[in-house]
Amino acid sequence: MQFTCAYDQLNRAVTLVGRAVSTRATMPILANVLLETRKDAVKLAATDLDHGIQTEIPAKIKKGGAITLPARLFAEIVANLPSAEVQLRVGEGTNEVEVQCENVTYDLVGLPASDFPLMPEPEAAPVASVDAGLLRTMIRQTAFAVSTDETRVFLTGLYLVFDGKEMRLVATDGGRLALRTGTLGKVATQKVGVIVPAKTMHELTRALGGVDGEVEISLAENQILFTMPGARLVSRLIPGPFPNYQQVIPQGHKQRVTVGTERLLSAVRRVAITARDSANVVRLQAVGDTLTLASNTPEYGRSEEKIQVASEGETIATAFNARYLIDCLSVTEADELTLELTGPLSPGALRPAGHPEYTYVLAPVRVAT
């Protein structure tokens, strides 16, 4: 096997597929990245058996073949090569690999490509196609609310729903819920909902960086496949069912507070400094055109800030986890948002002004009066 390729393309490809490499590999081959020649390209792939990433880069093929190399070592080597043409050559009948770039030469030991597990590929027609930029935004605005509690594995992924021309992403950890809807260019081929591991969605976001065009999404019985320009990502699905998220979204309100997103985010960050208890409690109460935010941790101190808002309805005092508020406000793209309340111990809903496609629900924190 022998080929040459451009440094920058190889570096991007190795970085991309390397994210799928197992960090706790039970098999040595799972710590490796596969390199396999095509007609005028080289395929790179990696997998941890739960999800895998593959991509192709243009290359001049002198001799076809395949080999696997330790992913972390190879990535570090490639990242530090000169920005020039890279040549990779495998010794005849061996697993010895020579990587050469200008005056730099590395001699590495790989493992046979025949030991590399085949990446599972769903045998299914595409369910839908979605704009890459929209999908990236939808993941960014929901993935932070995923649970890390492995005892409730169905909450450790994002719920992906296709319904006609609408796609929905939902994430919840039991204390908060993020819902983002998007419009598809064409009607989905089926109405379906699946739970995709959060790790897969985070890797998909990275893979989508700088990608333009459509992402094709295909489903099989327990797998999902994302096909985008230049790369494919396949993953196992998390068994369901996902909780009935719609029943926890408030349908009405007794008080609505409209406030500038950045103004509220800055205030929460400042007041949260003295919210040193386990729940990071920040109290909120809007009276007239003033919203008061306060926190108090007896052994550290207290803080309070007042900001201008527009308020209508009853006056309701409530309290939320400051970190949950910050997470939501940090990914909200609207200049203004509304906070809708129905009672001090009822969930509150944050909705970006002019963006009905995004809803964020917060469970209140019970505090002593």
C-alpha positions, 0 to 999 in steps of 0.5 A, a space after each residue: 500500500 502506498 499513497 500521497 495526499 495533502 497534509 491539511 486534508 489528512 489532518 482534518 480527516 484523522 481529527 474527525 474520525 479519531 473522535 469515534 475511537 474508544 477511550 476504554 478499548 477492550 480490543 486493541 484494534 478499537 484504538 486504531 484508525 483504518 486507512 483503506 485506498 479507493 480509486 482516487 481516494 483514501 478512506 479513514 474510519 474509526 469505531 467504538 462499536 457503538 458509533 463510528 465515523 468514516 470519511 474520504 480524502 483525495 489521494 494519489 494511489 501508487 499501490 492499493 491496500 489497507 492498514 490500521 494505525 494507533 489513532 492517538 499516535 497517528 493524529 499527533 504525528 500528522 498534526 505536527 507534520 509540515 504543511 506539505 504533501 504526505 506519503 504513506 507506505 506499508 511494507 510488503 507483507 508487513 504491518 510496518 508503516 512509513 510516514 514521510 513529509 518533506 524531511 520528516 520520516 516516521 516508522 510505525 507499527 500498525 495492525 492488519 485491516 482484516 481485524 478492523 470491525 466492519 462499521 454497521 450500516 443501516 439497510 434502510 432508505 433515508 427518512 429525511 434530509 435536513 440542512 446541516 446548519 439547522 441541524 447543528 443549531 438544533 443540537 446546540 440548543 438542546 444537547 446541554 439538557 441531556 441527563 448524565 445519569 446512567 441509571 436512566 439511560 433513556 434520558 442520556 440521549 436526544 429524542 429525535 422525532 420526524 413528523 411530516 415536514 417537522 423535525 423535533 429534538 428533545 432533551 431532558 434530565 428531569 429538572 429541565 427540558 429543551 425542545 427545538 423544532 425545525 422544518 424539513 425541505 421534504 416530508 419525512 418518509 415515516 413518522 417516527 421517534 428515536 433516542 440518539 446517544 448524546 455522544 453521537 450528537 456531539 460528534 455530529 455537531 463537530 463533523 458538521 462544522 463548516 459543512 454546507 448542504 443537506 444531511 441525509 438521515 437513515 434509520 434501521 431497527 436499532 441504528 441511525 446513519 447520518 450522511 453528509 458531504 465528505 463524511 458518514 456517521 453511524 450509531 446505535 440507538 438507545 432503547 425507549 420509550 422516551 417520556 411524554 415530554 409534551 405533558 410537562 410543557 406549560 400550556 398557559 401562564 399567570 405571569 409573563 415577563 419579557 426581558 432582554 436575553 443578554 441583560 438577563 444572562 449577565 444578571 444571572 451570572 453575577 447573582 449566581 456567584 453567591 449561589 453556592 448551595 448544591 442547587 445553585 438557587 437564584 430567586 426571581 420576582 418581577 413587580 411592574 417593570 422590575 425583575 429582582 434576582 437574588 441569591 443567598 448562601 449563609 456561609 458565603 454571602 448574598 447578592 441582588 440585582 434589579 433589571 428592567 423588564 415588561 411584566 403582565 399578570 400576577 406577581 409570582 416569586 419563584 426560584 430556579 437553578 442558576 446553571 440551568 438558566 445560564 445554559 439555556 440563555 447562552 444558546 438563545 439567539 433571540 434578543 428578547 425572551 419571555 419567562 412564563 410562570 403559573 405558580 411559585 412551585 410550577 414549571 416555568 417556560 422560557 420562549 425566545 421572542 419571535 422564535 416559537 420553534 424553541 421552548 425551554 422548561 425549568 422545574 422550580 427549586 423549593 426554597 424556605 420563605 
